[in-house]
Amino acid sequence: VRNVRFGTKLGAPYNLEDSLWSALTDAHIKTPMGITAENLAVKYNITRQEVDAFSVQSQQRWGQGIYIDF
């Protein structure tokens, strides 16, 4: 609930918000990041196995303290 730091009037309606859902949704196009990831995987023909392999390799490099500047 937003703007209730100092209380609300009795019986006032509350606008409840799921902060996790809000954080994981692109506000510009109103699309969750998971859907965006799936759309990009289809567009660029990326398999789940390729993504998993990349993430493992990335974490191993980070664990070794190698900094990659993009």
C-alpha positions as CSV (number, residue, x, y, z in Angstrom):
1,V,0.0,0.0,0.0
2,R,1.4,3.4,-1.0
3,N,1.1,6.7,0.9
4,V,0.0,5.3,4.3
5,R,3.1,6.2,6.3
6,F,1.1,8.5,8.6
7,G,-2.2,6.5,8.5
8,T,-5.4,6.7,6.5
9,K,-8.9,7.8,7.1
10,L,-11.2,5.1,8.4
11,G,-12.9,3.3,5.5
12,A,-10.5,4.8,2.9
13,P,-9.9,2.4,-0.1
14,Y,-6.4,0.9,-0.3
15,N,-4.6,0.4,-3.6
16,L,-2.7,-2.8,-3.0
17,E,0.3,-3.4,-5.1
18,D,2.5,-6.5,-5.6
19,S,6.0,-4.9,-5.5
20,L,7.7,-8.0,-6.9
21,W,5.3,-8.1,-9.9
22,S,5.9,-4.4,-10.4
23,A,9.6,-4.8,-10.3
24,L,9.6,-7.7,-12.8
25,T,7.4,-5.9,-15.3
26,D,8.6,-3.5,-18.0
27,A,6.5,-0.4,-17.2
28,H,6.9,0.9,-20.8
29,I,5.4,-2.1,-22.6
30,K,3.6,-3.7,-19.6
31,T,5.2,-7.1,-20.2
32,P,6.8,-9.3,-17.5
33,M,10.5,-9.9,-17.9
34,G,9.9,-13.6,-18.1
35,I,7.8,-13.2,-21.2
36,T,10.4,-10.8,-22.7
37,A,13.0,-13.5,-22.1
38,E,10.9,-16.1,-23.9
39,N,10.2,-13.8,-26.8
40,L,14.0,-13.1,-27.2
41,A,14.8,-16.8,-27.0
42,V,12.4,-17.5,-29.9
43,K,13.5,-14.5,-31.9
44,Y,17.3,-15.3,-31.6
45,N,16.8,-19.1,-31.5
46,I,18.4,-19.5,-28.1
47,T,17.8,-22.8,-26.3
48,R,17.4,-23.3,-22.5
49,Q,20.5,-25.5,-22.5
50,E,22.5,-22.7,-24.1
51,V,21.3,-20.2,-21.5
52,D,22.1,-22.6,-18.7
53,A,25.6,-23.2,-20.1
54,F,26.2,-19.5,-20.4
55,S,25.0,-18.8,-16.9
56,V,27.3,-21.6,-15.4
57,Q,30.3,-20.2,-17.4
58,S,29.5,-16.7,-16.3
59,Q,29.3,-17.6,-12.6
60,Q,32.5,-19.6,-12.8
61,R,34.3,-16.5,-14.3
62,W,32.9,-14.2,-11.7
63,G,34.1,-16.7,-8.9
64,Q,37.6,-16.5,-10.3
65,G,37.5,-12.7,-10.1
66,I,37.7,-12.0,-13.8
67,Y,36.1,-8.6,-14.7
68,I,34.6,-8.3,-18.1
69,D,34.0,-4.8,-19.4
70,F,31.3,-4.4,-22.0
